[in-house]
Amino acid sequence: MIKNFVLKIADEIKDVTKIGVGSKKLYVSIQLGEYAKVAKTRIIKNERLNPVWNESFHIYCAHNVSDILVMLKEAKPVGAEVI
């Protein structure tokens, strides 16, 4: 029962994020608050199903932030699209 629930969530995540369906160049962007982009991973090419970065960041913040956003993005020649 739990296994089926987890598989259903995984399928829904794939449907929403489109991981595995045409996404060829992916990266992750880390942002503090609404505007402060503090880190970006390298772009991974042609790893559609299970992208793994194995990267770590030390992020020092001298003030309080309400949100830490970790965004999976698809790299495009002009701009990027949040997935």
C-alpha positions in Angstrom: 0.0 0.0 0.0 2.8 2.5 0.9 4.8 1.4 -2.1 1.9 2.1 -4.4 1.4 5.5 -2.8 5.1 6.4 -3.2 5.1 5.3 -6.9 2.0 7.4 -7.5 3.6 10.5 -6.0 6.8 9.8 -8.1 4.7 9.5 -11.3 2.9 12.8 -10.5 6.2 14.5 -9.9 7.5 13.3 -13.2 4.3 14.6 -14.9 4.6 18.0 -13.3 8.3 18.5 -13.7 8.6 16.7 -17.1 11.8 14.9 -15.9 12.6 12.3 -18.4 10.5 13.9 -21.2 12.8 15.9 -23.4 14.7 17.8 -20.6 18.3 17.6 -21.8 20.2 20.3 -19.9 19.3 20.6 -16.2 20.7 22.6 -13.3 19.7 23.7 -9.8 19.6 27.2 -8.6 19.6 28.2 -4.9 18.0 31.4 -3.8 17.7 33.2 -0.5 14.5 35.1 -0.1 12.9 36.5 -3.2 15.9 37.9 -5.1 19.2 36.8 -3.8 20.5 34.0 -6.0 23.5 32.5 -4.1 24.4 29.3 -5.9 24.0 27.4 -9.1 25.1 23.9 -10.0 26.8 22.8 -13.2 24.6 21.9 -16.1 24.0 18.2 -16.6 23.4 17.1 -20.1 21.4 14.1 -21.4 20.6 12.7 -17.9 16.8 12.8 -18.1 15.6 10.4 -15.4 17.9 10.7 -12.4 20.1 13.8 -12.5 22.8 13.7 -9.8 25.1 16.7 -9.1 27.1 15.6 -6.1 27.9 19.2 -5.4 27.9 21.1 -2.0 27.8 24.8 -1.2 28.7 26.8 1.9 26.2 29.6 2.0 26.8 32.4 4.6 23.9 34.7 5.3 24.2 37.7 7.6 20.4 38.4 7.9 17.2 36.5 8.3 15.5 35.1 5.3 12.0 33.8 5.1 12.5 31.3 2.3 15.3 29.2 0.8 14.3 28.2 -2.8 15.9 25.3 -4.5 14.8 25.3 -8.1 15.3 22.7 -10.8 15.7 24.5 -14.1 16.1 23.6 -17.8 18.9 25.5 -19.5 18.0 27.2 -22.7 20.0 29.3 -25.1 18.1 32.4 -23.9 17.0 32.4 -20.3 15.9 29.4 -18.2 12.6 27.8 -17.3 11.8 26.7 -13.8 10.6 23.1 -13.8 
